[in-house]
Amino acid sequence: MFKTTIPFYNIQPQNEVYANELDQASYQIIHSGNYILGPYVEEFEEKFAQYTQRKHCISVGNGLEAISLTIRALDLDPKKNIITAANSFIASALGITLAGKNVDLVDCNPSYLFDTNDLKKINPENISAIIPVHLYGQMADMTQIRNWAESYSIPIIEDSAQAHGASRDDQTAGYKTAAATYSFYPTKNLGALGDAGCIVTDNEYLANHLKMLRNYGSIVKYEHDFLGTNSRMDALQAAFLTIKLKYLDEFNQARRKIAALYNERLASISNLSLPQVEIGSTHVFHQYVIEVNHRNELQKFLTEKGIATLIHYPIPIHQSKAYKSQLSHVRAPRTEKFASRILSLPIWPGMTEEMIEYICQSIQKFFKT
């Protein structure tokens, strides 16, 4: 039996794969004199744009600022609402608020993704933009969302913070939308060794505007065309991300293999719902989320067995203290139900089959006791 504690996430096995490359990049940058933006950042932007099949990549300080700066760059009607997912991390809503806009929420579907049916119940005249969230590693149904939004000329910003390398119907995030935003927080499928983020887009004007916004409203030093901010990627993180990008597909495949092992070993438990992969979706399993009665008891049981788990997310955005009064009108029954039933199991490249077997045996034992 596996006796060592299994962490929810362990970045070390991945870092060991490219440790020498990271060390060399660190040395080169320390002696280069280029620490903020510059050639290392430009190289990453070029390669990530190619990887995501978009024309432009604009690096920024983090995923939250990627959302807020994109909203600012689009110059949206301040009297209208921006719609995002009720069951996302609060950053999806906070990016809207920090850009000075009004937040509204839609519920999720049974796959935990942005519910297009709920979206269609909202009066389009009250919407200035839509931010669907590609949650847990799976893209929302962008074909349906685009078709509806385009009929009312409503721009779409895709929150892809959990979907590096994901696709749907052979399309990547940012396809025929205003932009897609990414976070490179260390535990993401493509994670920096610090904080970082970016926006990808096919719109050249938007890309140029974002480059100025992130750099004090300036392209030429000391010439400031408008009020910008400081949200620039540093060269060290850019170099690390360029190295790690080469391995992203390999590590995403490792996540899919782990998910397949979970599916195989947990399928016989009738009181447990496994992740649903929607038709046409390439899931990259940023999280492996199960749904279960007595979730808190199961989590405690697994903790006692040395297995770390997390809940993504225990408090829906509209029920958080930060937004409760502002979003008291929101009705999101699926989100609220899932918040009391979902549990994320460990999933990270480098997990052994022995670890997965121990986790699954522990879950099976819980249901037999």
C-alpha positions, 0 to 999 in steps of 0.5 A: 500500500502507498503510505507517503502523503499524496499532495494535491499538486506537485510541480517538482517532477515537471521541473526536473524534466527541464531543470537544466534548461531553466538553470541555463535560462536564468544564467543567460538572463542575469547576464543579459541586462534585459529583465522586463519585456525585451527579446525573451518576452517577444520570443515567448509571445511569438511562440505562444501565439503560434501554439494557440493559432492566434496572430498576436500574444500580449504578455501581462503580469497575471491572468486577472490583469489579462481580463481587466486590460482586455475589457478596458481595451474594448471600451465597452458601454459602462451602463451595460453588464458583462456576463461571466460564469457563476461557478468560476474562480472570483478572478473572472468576475473581479477582472470585470469589476477592476475594469470599472464594469458591471458583473452579471452571471449565468449558471453552468451546465452538467459538465460545469461549463458556461450554460448557453441556455441560461445566457439566452434568457438574459436581455441582450440589450443589457449586455456589453460583453460575454466572458465564458470560462473554459473550466477545469481544462475543457472549453465551453461550447463556443459555437453556440455562444458565438452564434448567439453573441454575433447576432447581437454584435456582442464581443466575447472574451474567453477566460482560458486560465484553466485550458492551456492546450484545450480545443473544441471542434478543432478550434482553439480559444480566441477563434472568431472572438475578441480575445482569449486570456490566460493565466500562467500561475505556477500550478496551471497546465503551463505555469511560470515559476512566478506570476504571469499572464497573457492575451491572445487575439487576431485583432491587430488594433486590440493587440497594439492597444493592449501593448500600450495599456500594459506599459503606462499607455506608451509605446515610445518611451515617455510618450503616453497616449492615454492612462495605462498601467504597469502589467509587464511580463519579466524576461525570466518568466518569459524564458521559463514559459518558452522552455515549458511550452515545448513540453505542454502537449506531452504533459497534457497527454499525461493528465489525460492518461491519469484521468483515464485511470481514474475513470476506469477505477472509479466507474463502478461506484454508483454514488459518484459522478465522474467528469463529462467530456463533451462531444468534440472537446479535447480536455486537458484536465487542469482539474479532475473533479468528481461529484458525490454525496457526503463530499465533506466526509469523503474529503476528511476520510481521504485527508486521514489517508494522506491524500490531499484534495481541494474544492473548486469552488466551495462558495459561488461568486454571487454568494461570496461576501465580495459580491453578495449584495451586488449579485443578490438577483442571481439564480444559479441552482446548478452552481450552488448544488455543485458547490456542495458536492464537487471534489477535485482529486490530485492530478499532475504529471509525474503521478504514478499508477501506484498513487492513483490506485491508492487514491481509488482504493481509498475512495472505494473503501469509503463507500463500503464503510 
